[in-house]
Amino acid sequence: MKLLIRNFFFDHPFSSLPFMNSITTNSFADRGGPTPTVELTEFGDFTGAQCRRSRPLLASILKAFDGRVRYSYRHFPNDQSEASKMAALAAEAARRQGQFWLMYQALFTQPTINRSSLSTLAISLGLHYHQFLNDLDDEELYHRIDADRREGQQLGVMTTPTFFVNGQRFYGKLTQARLAPIVHAQVSQYAQPVLSKVDVANGMIYWGRGE
């Protein structure tokens, strides 16, 4: 990993990466350590092929920087797809029962998404069935999802997934070799110094970065 990061920044110094557009980090849905140093925000679509393919990559990033990254998910459903909009509603309905992330994980693997399949899924996840169905029709959830989408549009989001690292948009092909060094650079900026070496003979203390 260290060699990969060194080579990446040799060709693409962090200060010159094509970032633009800031984003606030008060997301409705986030997870991470108690005091993370990096905010990783995704505008996603549960039914999008690229979003589904990116789950292993995202999982590896969160595992590699465990406790130092807060991941936030924002809804950016496809306006032309009823399944996409229904999936977002299902996630928000599950949130009301404290099961957003459980539904989040399940939705990315569902081959078919409609009211019937979501009802079955809710039961399998142990959600209160009648409350879930009622919440699917709650206008407040539509407004919450629309707020995410409108914020994404204001930031120039056009496709999913679109990621922001500490409020700065990630551009280009989404690969671990490109995203991991950017997250690492942000983590390193906030890493606390740790005792690296004590030279007793010369009375010197050396400090390094907690990476």
Salt bridges, closest charged atoms under 4 A:
GLU39 OE2 - ARG70 NH1 2.57
GLU42 OE2 - ARG55 NH2 2.51
ASP79 OD2 - ARG149 NE 3.30
GLU82 OE2 - LYS85 NZ 3.13
GLU92 OE2 - HIS75 NE2 2.58
GLU92 OE2 - ARG95 NH2 2.71
GLU92 OE1 - ARG144 NH1 3.15
ASP135 OD1 - ARG96 NH1 2.93
ASP137 OD2 - ARG115 NH2 2.93
ASP138 OD2 - ARG96 NH1 2.61
GLU139 OE2 - HIS143 NE2 3.21
GLU140 OE1 - ARG96 NH2 3.40
ASP146 OD2 - ARG150 NE 2.88
GLU151 OE1 - ARG74 NH1 2.61
GLU211 OE1 - HIS184 NE2 3.79
